[in-house]
Amino acid sequence: MTQDSDHTLPDGTLRFLPSRLNRQPVIVLGLTADEMWITVVMGAVSGACLGFFAAMLFQSLALAPTTLVLCTALGLLVGGKWLRRHKRGKPETWLYRYLQCAIATRWPVLTAWVGGADLVRRSGRWSTRRSPRP
């Protein structure tokens, strides 16, 4: 018997269920593509705001795109490390649920658009309401 035949049944089906078959691949700094784009967009938005105000303050239009690019790169590096550290040991959908809960909590008007109405947002003790064993 070879190593390959250990995982297949006589009818050709697999003995195991691949658990990471539908997961997104890791692209940059331990981030998936969606997570990378979230950090890039957040860095670009903050860089655009900072660059706009710096260009107005110093009256130099070259500061706006330069600051945008620098903040985007810095946001990817710093945000990637921060996000990788916070993602460790959590489920795949942690970031999306965290953002969904944060938006639903801070801006309840956007709850219908983000879909945070179905989240369980309760703190406190939970009980199973079972009777104690004798």
C-alpha positions as CSV (number, residue, x, y, z in Angstrom):
1,M,0.0,0.0,0.0
2,T,1.3,3.4,-0.9
3,Q,0.9,6.7,1.0
4,D,-1.8,7.9,-1.5
5,S,-4.0,4.9,-1.2
6,D,-4.2,5.4,2.6
7,H,-6.4,8.5,2.1
8,T,-8.8,7.0,-0.6
9,L,-11.5,4.4,-0.4
10,P,-11.8,1.7,-3.1
11,D,-14.5,3.7,-4.8
12,G,-12.1,6.7,-5.2
13,T,-13.6,9.0,-2.5
14,L,-11.5,10.6,0.2
15,R,-11.3,9.3,3.8
16,F,-10.8,12.8,5.2
17,L,-12.6,16.1,4.7
18,P,-10.2,18.9,3.7
19,S,-10.8,21.7,6.2
20,R,-9.0,24.6,4.6
21,L,-10.3,24.1,1.1
22,N,-12.4,27.2,0.9
23,R,-10.3,29.5,3.0
24,Q,-8.7,32.6,1.4
25,P,-5.0,32.4,0.8
26,V,-2.6,34.5,2.8
27,I,-1.2,37.3,0.6
28,V,0.8,39.8,2.5
29,L,2.0,39.9,6.1
30,G,-0.3,37.1,7.2
31,L,-3.4,38.9,5.8
32,T,-5.9,37.6,3.3
33,A,-6.8,39.7,0.3
34,D,-9.9,41.3,2.0
35,E,-8.0,42.1,5.1
36,M,-5.2,43.6,3.1
37,W,-7.6,45.9,1.2
38,I,-9.2,47.0,4.4
39,T,-5.8,48.1,5.8
40,V,-4.8,49.7,2.5
41,V,-8.1,51.7,2.2
42,M,-7.9,52.8,5.8
43,G,-4.2,53.9,5.3
44,A,-5.1,55.7,2.1
45,V,-8.1,57.6,3.6
46,S,-6.0,58.7,6.5
47,G,-3.2,59.7,4.2
48,A,-5.5,61.6,1.9
49,C,-6.9,63.6,4.9
50,L,-3.5,64.2,6.4
51,G,-2.0,65.1,3.0
52,F,-4.9,67.5,2.2
53,F,-4.4,69.4,5.4
54,A,-0.6,69.4,5.1
55,A,-0.9,70.7,1.5
56,M,-3.2,73.5,2.7
57,L,-0.9,74.3,5.6
58,F,2.4,74.4,3.7
59,Q,0.8,75.6,0.4
60,S,2.4,72.8,-1.5
61,L,0.3,70.5,-3.7
62,A,3.0,67.8,-3.8
63,L,2.4,66.9,-0.2
64,A,-1.0,65.5,-0.8
65,P,-0.1,62.5,-3.0
66,T,3.2,61.9,-1.3
67,T,1.5,61.7,2.1
68,L,-1.2,59.5,0.7
69,V,1.3,57.0,-0.6
70,L,3.4,57.0,2.5
71,C,0.4,56.6,4.8
72,T,-0.9,53.7,2.7
73,A,2.4,51.9,2.9
74,L,2.8,52.6,6.6
75,G,-0.8,51.6,7.2
76,L,-0.2,48.2,5.4
77,L,2.9,47.5,7.4
78,V,1.7,48.7,10.9
79,G,-1.9,47.6,10.3
80,G,-0.8,44.2,9.0
81,K,1.3,43.5,12.1
82,W,-1.4,44.7,14.4
83,L,-4.1,42.7,12.7
84,R,-2.0,39.6,12.5
85,R,-1.3,39.8,16.2
86,H,-5.0,40.3,17.0
87,K,-6.2,37.6,14.6
88,R,-4.0,34.9,16.2
89,G,-6.2,32.0,17.6
90,K,-9.5,33.5,16.4
91,P,-11.9,32.2,13.8
92,E,-11.6,33.2,10.2
93,T,-14.6,35.6,10.3
94,W,-13.4,37.4,13.4
95,L,-12.4,40.6,11.6
96,Y,-15.6,40.9,9.7
97,R,-17.8,40.3,12.8
98,Y,-15.7,42.7,14.8
99,L,-16.1,45.4,12.2
100,Q,-19.8,44.6,11.9
101,C,-20.3,44.8,15.7
102,A,-18.3,48.0,16.0
103,I,-20.3,49.7,13.2
104,A,-23.6,48.5,14.6
105,T,-22.7,49.7,18.1
106,R,-21.3,53.1,17.2
107,W,-23.7,54.0,14.2
108,P,-27.0,52.2,14.7
109,V,-28.4,53.9,11.6
110,L,-26.0,51.8,9.5
111,T,-27.2,48.5,11.1
112,A,-29.6,47.6,8.3
113,W,-26.9,48.2,5.7
114,V,-24.1,46.4,7.6
115,G,-26.3,43.6,8.9
116,G,-25.6,44.0,12.6
117,A,-29.2,43.6,13.8
118,D,-28.7,39.8,14.0
119,L,-25.6,40.0,16.2
120,V,-25.9,38.9,19.8
121,R,-24.6,41.9,21.8
122,R,-25.2,41.0,25.4
123,S,-22.8,41.1,28.2
124,G,-23.4,39.3,31.5
125,R,-23.9,35.8,32.7
126,W,-25.5,33.2,30.6
127,S,-27.5,30.3,31.9
128,T,-28.6,27.0,30.3
129,R,-31.7,26.7,32.6
130,R,-31.0,23.1,33.3
131,S,-31.9,21.5,36.5
132,P,-28.9,20.6,38.7
133,R,-27.8,17.0,38.9
134,P,-28.8,15.1,42.0
